[in-house]
Amino acid sequence: MGMWRKLRRRSTREIIWEIEAEHRTHLRKAAGIGRVDLRCHKDTWAHFVAEFEKTKHNHDSAAFRPPAEADIKDEGDGMLLVPLSGNTLAALLDRCRKMCSAHYSDLDTAIGGRVQTAITTALAKVEPKGDADDPAVIIVLDDRPKAVTDAAQA
């Protein structure tokens, strides 16, 4: 049976339920992380802090607890290394998903979608272990255009 035939047999409700279930799985996985480092541009980080500040009275915003400024490492060139707890990562992931709704601008949707993809990609590599020697989880938001060399232009 072809892929399209399988998809057509599923109802919209079933597809939405699967997407919701996958999101809840990602939230649980994120919440189970003790610490994760988010490497991103300072403007990206400021965007999310402002986004949560706008809605600080909402119940879901309470889980977002940004680190103290002193704990954020400036890596130069506008890049930051931001340490996050698993709860804050889960709140960020949930907000990114909400930013992909019709209630947000196209720009917010693009930012939320890109960050959501980065987080879920990193979560796919996380396994529950708890060993102190395990490497820290680092989520990198730093897509750069591929450099064009003089030889490639010729």
N, C-alpha and C positions, 0 to 999 in steps of 0.2 A: 504494500500500500504506500502510495507516494506521500511525501511530507505535507503537501497542501491538502490532500484528502484528510489526513489525520487532524490538521489544524481546523478544517471546516467542520469536523464532527464535534469539536469542543465548543461549548457555549461560551459566550463572553463572560458570564459569571464564573465559570470554571477557570478561565484564563486569569481573571482578576484575582481569584482566590489563590492561585499558584503564585502570582506576583507578590501578593500580600504575605503569603507564607514565607517566601524567599526573603522578603524584607525583614520580617520578624526574626528569621534565623540569623541574618546579618547583624541585627541589633543585639541579639543575645551574644553573639560571638564578640562583637565590639565591647560590650559591657564586661566581658570576662577578661579583657586585657588589663594588666596592671598599669602599664605605661606604654605610650606610643609617641614617637616624635613625628611631627608634621613639618616637612621642609617646604616652605612656600614663600612667595613674595610678600612683603609687608602690606601691600595694598589688599591682597587676597585675605590675609588674616584680619586686617582692619574691617573689611567688608563683612565678615562673619561676626565679629564682635559687635559691630553696629546693627546687624540683622537681629541678633539676640537681644540687644539693648532695646530695640524698638518694641519687642514683645516680651519684655522681662516679667510682666505680670501673668503671662500664660503659664499654665502648669508645665508644659514640656520644656520651657526655657529654663526652669529651675535646675535641670540636670547639667546645663552648660555652665561650667565653672572654668573660665580661662585662667591660665597661670599668671602669677605675678610678673610684672615687666622684668624684674631682675632675673627670673628663671628662663626668659626667652633669649636665646642666643642669636646675636646679629652675626651672620656669616659673610657680610659684605655684599656688594652688588645688589642691594635691596632684598636679599634673601634672609629669611629667619628660620631658626630651628625651634619649634614650639612644642614643649612637652605637654601631653594631654593624658588624662586618666581615661580608662575605658568608658566610664559613664559619660564623660564629655565627648569622646569620640562617637558614642552611640547617639548622643543628642545632636551632634554635628551631622552625622549620617541621616538622621531622621529629618532634620531641617533641609538638607540638600534634596531629599526626596520631595518634600513639600514645595520646595522652590521650583520643581519641575511641573507644577500645576498651572492651570490657567490664571490663577490669582496673582501671578508674578510676571514681571516683564521678560521679554526675550533674553535680555542680558542676564538677569538673575537665573533664568532657566538654564542658560548655557553654563554659567558658573556653577550652579548647583549640580547639574548633570556631570560636569567634568570632575568635580570633587567627589561626587558619589561614586563614579567609576574608579577613581584612584583608591578610595577607601575599600570598596568591595573587592577590588583586585588584590589589595594587600591582605584583606581578611581571608581570602581563598588560600593563602599560604600559611595561615596561623593554625597551629595545633596546640591543644592544651597540654602543657608540660609542667611548667612551674619551676624549672631548674634555673638557678641564678646565673648559670653560664650560658644560657640561651641568648642569642643575639637579640638586641632591641628591635622592635618593629619600627621601621621608618617609612612613612608615606611621603612620596616626593611629588610635588606639583611644580614641575619645571620643564615643560615641553619647550624645546628650542628648535628653531628651523635648522635643518641640516646645512652645514657650511658648504658653500659653493667654492670650489677651488678654481684657479685659473685654467687648469687643464680641462676641467669639466665644462667650462664656458666655451672652450675652443671648438 
